[in-house]
Amino acid sequence: MRISEITSENKPYIKISKGNKKVEVPIIPKPVVIPAGRLNMKKYSYVGCESIRVRFKGKIVRLNWAFNHNRITLLCSADRKAYCWKNIKVVTFNAPNGTKEQMVVCKRDYGDETERRRFKRYSVNKPVTIRQGANSYRAQTADVSIAGIGIIVDKNVTIIPKLPIEVVFSDESKIKARLVRTVYRGDGSELLGCHVSKSFRYQMTRLVRIEEDYIERQKHADDDELDTDDGWLEGSIERWH
């Protein structure tokens, strides 16, 4: 993915590291026009963005980009993949209309594929029912991990992110999760990315282990086949005894 292709739908954010401290700040991409005096910036790849701010001690404040941060990384997602651009810079400049503009700048145009999840995900397709308040919807799982679950629903489903979601499986087992991101799919459905409460880690670990066991059995399926005489012709076997 190219850095110039990033939009708000990609949920971009920058991760700032200073020593052992880290902070993640979301950004809002927007078109920018580089003034004539900063044409040297065109040799870099960039994405324009709204003024980057962060909540600190209950207040929204601007970050001082003149400060010597140790390391800044840009991350985003697209097509269920995650991309990152390391060692980026945030540049502030005066636009032709006199306003201050910001853009995230990198020496590389294309981002590297990366993995943002703490736990590996497995493709698992199971029918489920999701409930939130008085609303109930039929859905299907897309993938699971120990700490998260992806759920495919119709596009007209209304889910409130701040409220918990109850996911009910066909065997009546239940877990509680919270919506953290959504992705619209080409077939009109929607993929809900949900974080599962820690109190349901046992159920999620069990689902993951079942899937791992199935994958392992598939790998060794050929080794487990029994040798039989089916299909042999008597005339093709030489008698040596």
Secondary structure, DSSP 4 states (H G I P E B T S, - for coil): -BGGG--GGG--EEEEEETTEEEEEE--B------GGGGGGGGSEEEEESPPEEEETTEEEE--TTS--SEEEEEEEETTEEEEE-S-EEEEEE-TTS-EEEEEEES-SBPEEE---SS--EE---EEEEEETTEEEEEEEEEE-SSEEEEEEETT----TTS-EEEEETTS-EEEEEEEEEEE-TTSEEEEEEEEPGGGHHHHHHHHHHHHHHHHHHHTTTTTPPP--TT--GGGSPP--
